[in-house]
Amino acid sequence: MSDARLTRMRDDAYAIFLAGVEAVKGHNAVRRHCRVEKDRFVVDGRVYRLSGSGDVFVIGAGKAAACMARAIEDLLGSRISRGIVNVKYGHLAQLDRIQLVEAGHPVPDEAGRRGARAIFELASGAREGDLVICVISGGGSALLPLPVEGVALADKQETTRVLLACGAGIREINAEAVLYGDTEDELATQLALLADTPELREEMRDRGLANVQRFSFEARRDALRFVLQSIGAFGNTASAPDASASRPERS
């Protein structure tokens, strides 16, 4: 094979790689699926009226969430009433209407907990007629730490460190995040109430019920206990979470 042909193949491979990276950038992904048409905000074919509606809020979390939020600001600008998005330290973008909260990843921290609480309160305060836009990317579980009542943030941090140190995969770490956190379930409930049509509200409610049945607290607790014991995270399996423990009460 000639040097010229080898160089051309190398350049083509590099160009393909760059095109792939460009396609999955958060900003570009949002712009592919969202657009504004006069007084309409269109998300993957679903239309939301902007004129005469209530407030527009933006919430979310993830390592790519800052550039995703930037894309939403580019589209909606001053129409956005307020926004809060948790991001990994240093993963920032220039924003005017949306507040970025830098927080810990992969080990969650207090900054993430405060941001998660602020996001929860913002979503909970939305009223019927408001538009709540949620941007989520990889890293969202660690960046939205809002442990259930009876579980300290330190417990979640230590469990995450143990899993990382023993080589646990993303599924095991996500199982721990879901076990200890109320944020996703609570936000889903609040957002379902804001659905703009009865059909969408019913669809979101049904999905929420399916997730609750699939990932009940007891099922998540037992799955995590099994994972921790299987990978030898505890020298003595008696130190693993007690499978007979009852579900902590919600605040």
N, C-alpha and C positions, 0 to 999 in steps of 0.2 A: 504494500500500500504506500502510495506516494505521500511525502510530507504535506503537500498542498491539500490532498484529500483528507488526511488525518486532522489537519488544522480546521478544515471546513466542518468535519463531523463534530469536533470538539466545540466549535462555535455554535453549531446547531443545538447540541445538547445543552450548552449553557443558556442559550436563548429560550429553549423549552422550559428549563428550570426556572428562569426569571419570570416567564409568562405564568407558570403555575403559582409561584409566590405572589405575583401581582393579583391573580384571580381570587386568592383566598384572603387577601388583606381585609380586615374588618370593615374599613371605610368603603372599599369597592363592593364587598358583599352586600352591605346595606343599600348602597345606591342601585345595585342590580335589582333588588326586590322592592324598593320603596320609591315613590315619586309623588310630587304634588301637581295636581291638575286644578288650577284656579282655587276653588274653596274645598277641594277634596284631597285627602291624604290616602293614597292607595298603597296597601301593603300586600304584595303577592296576590293581587286581584281583589282583595277585600277593600271596600271603600268606607272611609270615615269622613263625615262632614266636618269642616273646620269653622264655617261661618255659623254664628248663632249658637255654637256649642259652649260648653263650660271651659274649665282650665285644661291645659295640656301639661302633663307631668312626664318626666323621663326618669326611669330608675334602671338599675342593673348592676352587673359585676362581671369581672373577668379580666384576663391579661390583655385582651384586645378591645375591651369595652370603651376605652377612652376614644379610640379612633372611630368606633361605631357611634358613640355619642356625638362626635364631631360631624359625622355624616348626617345625623338627625338634625343637628343645629344648622347645617348647610341647607337642609330642606325646609325647615320650619322657622328658623330664626326667632324673631320676637314673638311668634305665636306661643313659644314655650313659656309657661308660667314659672316653672321651677323644675330642677332635676338634681338627683343625687346618684352617683355611680361609684362603686368601690373598685379600685384598680390596684395592681401590684406596684410596690414602690418603684418609682422611676418610669413607669409605663403611662406617660402623660400625653396630653394634647392641648392645644390652645382652645379654650371654650369660654363662651360669654354668658350662657344661660344655665349651664349645668355644672354643679359642684362635683369635683373629683375628690374622693377620699382615698389616700394612699394607705395600703394595708399589707399585712404579711401574707406571703405565699411561698412555699406550700404549707408552712406552719401558720395557722391563724393567730392574730394578735388582738390586743385591746382596741387598736384603731379600727380594725375590721368589725369588731363587735359594735362599737359606737356607730359606725357607718351603717351596719346592717339594721340596727335599731332605728336610725333616722330614716332609712329607706322604708322599713316596715310602717313607721308612723305616717310617712308621706302617702304611701299607698292606702293605708287604712283611712286616712282623712279625705280621700277622693270621694266625690259624690256622683250620683247618676247623672250622666251627661258629660262628665269629664272624660278626657282621653288620657289613658296611662300607657306609655310606650316603654317596654322593658327590653333592654339589650343584655344578652348573656353570651359569654364566650367561655372557652376553657379556663379553668381556675376559679370559676364562680363559687364552687362549694367551699373552698378554703377562704375566699374573700367575703363570704356572707355567714360568718359564724355567729349564730344566735342560739346558744344551747338551751335545751328545755329546762324548765324549772327543776332544781335539784342537781343539775350538772354544772360544774364550774368550767369556765374557759380553760383553766389550767388542766383539767381532765382531758379536754379535747386536744389541747396542745401536746400533752404527754403521750396520748394514744397515737397521734399523728407521728410524733418523733419515733416512737417504737416501731410503727409500721414502716416508716422510711428507712430506719436503720437495719431492719431485718430483710429488706428487699421486697416488701409487699408491692404488688402491682396496683394500677390505678383503680381496678374494681374493688379491691379490699379497702383502699383509702377512701373511695367514695362511699362504701358501705358504712364506714365510720362516720363520715360527714353527715350522711342521711340519718343515722341512728341518733346522733347527738343534737341535731338541729331541727328547729321548728320553722325556720324562715320560709323554706320552699312551700310547705303545706299551708302556712298561714297566708302567704302572698297569693298563692293560687286561689284560696277561698275568697280573699278580698277582690282579686281581679275578676273572678267569675261573677261577682255581684255587679261589676261595672260593664259587663257585656252589653253591647248596644242593641241586640235583638234577642227575643225570647229563645230563638233556635240556638244562637251561639251560647247563651247563658246555660241552656240545658246541656249542650255539648260539653262545655267546660265543667259543669257540675258532674256529669257522668264520668268524664275523664278523671276528675278529682277523686270520686268515689272508688274508681277502679284502682287508682294508685294507693289509696288508703288501704284497700283490701289486699293489694299485692305487697305493700310495704308497711304492714302494721308494726307497731312498736315491738311487740313480742317477736315477730318474725325477724325484724332487723337486729334486735338484741341477740337472738340465738344465732343468726348468721355471722355476726361479728365475733361472738364468743368462739364459734367453730373455727373461723379464720385465724384468730389469734392463737388458738391452741394448735392448729394444724401447722402453722409456720414457726411454732416455737417461740412466739414473742414473749412468753412468760416462762421462766425457768421451771416454775411449779404451776401446773394447770389450776391449782386451787386459787392462784392469784388472779385468774381470769375473771371477767365480770360474771356475777352470779346469775345463772339462767332462771332462778326462781324469783329474782327481784321484780318488784311491781313497777309499772310505768309511772314515772314522775308526773305529778300534776302540772297542768299548764297554768301559767300565771294569768 
